[in-house]
Amino acid sequence: MTTTLSPPQTDPDERVARVGIVRRLVVRPEIGSLIGAVVLFVVFAAASSNFYSLAGISNWLDPASLFGIMAVGVALLMIGGHFDLSAGVLTGTSGLITAVMTTQWGLNIWVALLLSLVLCLGVGFVNGYLVTRTGLPSFIITLATFLMLQGLNLAVTKLITGTVSVGGMTTVPFYDSVQPIFASKISIFGVGFKIQIVWWILATAVGAWVLAKTRFGNWTFAVGGDPVASRNVGVPATRTTITLFMIVSAFAWLVGSLKLIEQTSVQTNQGFGEELIYIVAAVIGGCLLTGGYGSVIGASIGALIFGMTNQGIVYAGLDSDWFKFFLGAMLLLAVLANQFVRRFAEQKRK
Amino acid sequence: MTEQTNGATSLLEIRNVSKFFGGVIALQDISTKVGAAAVTCVLGDNGAGKSTLIKIFAGVHKHDAGEFLVEGDPVAFTSPRDALDRGIATVYQDLAVVRLMPVWRNFFLGSEVRKGKGPAARLDTDAMRKTAKAELLAMGIDLRDVDQPIGTLSGGERQCVAIARAVYFGAKVLILDEPTAALGVKQAGVVLKYVLQAKERGLGVIFITHNPHHAYPVGDRFMLLKRGKSLGDFAKSEITRDELTAMMAGGAELEALSHELQGGGGVAAEAAHELEAEVQNLGVVAAEERLTTS
């Protein structure tokens, strides 16, 4: 079987118009965010040369990387047809568990990190189990876990430590053995880049590979696109959905741990409000809110846009109070552009 | 009713199967069968219980009473996977395709081809693209680009993709849920051709429809459903096309309707005359009497 089939001679098929290279590019879900990122980079670079200096780049990759890791997980879940509003607060829970277990109870830091991971995965499992079991919108289920975790973070921490923050991680035994993994810096031409950027690139690469090249990725698209149809052809929809929720919570554990080890302390309100930023990044990156379509690379670029805007406004000498306004405007632009592109891609091929 | 089978063995058989949803009797005492290289048609109007019956075959629902035999073994499926593992493939009315996904991903969804081992196991995308394209070409669908979302294909094409998929994955029994319902005359003809093609390849086909004109030319066996009950299970030799049409049309009900309309006078009376003529034409009453007493 060769890939080039000669067209039927008797009945030339008018439906199979050639799909041009431009259209092939344009139908990629991440293309909108990529163009947006390039435009933003040029604009901010024109406003300030510091923006594209190595130190400047390190500066805006810093917030982009933590949001980027979460955006990868949230994008996978969103392609699978669900939201996780508890993901932001869970990064706080993750850090608090590790911090309390080590500084208050004297547990080995490796054991504490492992237990924290297990508990986070448990939260993800509960989210996924409740969503698949009840059939209720994940928006409501995870809104409930979001509120409960927020309360637990504050109440339990105050109960144990009497304050709203846990610190002193540097005095914990074996802190030095985890520090290189979670909080070291890589020096490039004398400028330190945080190791979390490597984690971000790794998460994006693995996420993109899983989505495009594995059976699980195929199932993710399928359950997000049409859960009933995919179940009917033998896709284990329940298992796929629960796994997706657990992937998000594993990423939340990673981000919580990265923050804790780097800052050596954690506040009880950490991560609050960030869950919406993850969703914004995923949507800017081309994920459909209704599921079944999207890209983790796009979501990572969405997080990059967030990081660039966050720092770029300061570099450009603008009042940083305007940041959220710009972010909102970009979100609106992105969804409008994505909608247009999708229609263009599908109509022209009918 | 006779015990005659089409082919030596029944690939799939149900005996006195019933299904209840709470207090609702969805199906009661339904029996039929399909052999290899045979087509069994299940006919019924809306709400007759056709969809429930399919879902029992497909493993979506479990029957509450009666026997369900696959190649002679009693089975009780708990998931669509079980049915697929026994070689029963279902092509649904809503087509069971994920519209935003490319054609080739849909073709292999749930039965993906992989290469590599352990954590490196990955989709063999090239092989799947090529196979999907070749299999569809064999079915007479020449797609230039199997990467286009399946939602961009026409209804008939999507139906054929679904049939090609089932045949490729070695289905022994193919269950088609109203495959011609939403199609134009020409496209319906194409789908009927594939039904016969599947039969020629030795598959047992259960063809669900409400259209006797689609069913009769391709069917070897006919089971009529009405309000969850069976009106009979006939071999082709036992029933004519007109009798089948008459039973489907519900001759007795047409007659009752005609009487009712006659009372109305004027335009209604005219319609009543037409209905009566149709009832006469179909030979409805005679046929129903003969079949229900046999």
Interface residues (C-beta under 8 A of the other chain):
Chain A: M1 T3 L5 P7 P8 D13 V16 V19 W209 K213 T214 R215 G217 N218 F221 A222 G225 D226 V228 A229 S230 R231 N232 V233 G234 V235 P236 L288 G292 Y293 E346 R349 K350
Chain B: A58 V60 P80 R81 L84 T90 Y92 D94 L95 A96 V97 V98 R99 L100 M101 R105 F108 L109 G110 S111 E112 R114 A121 R122 L123 T125 K130 K133 A134 L137 D142 L143 R144 D145 Q148 P149 G151 T152
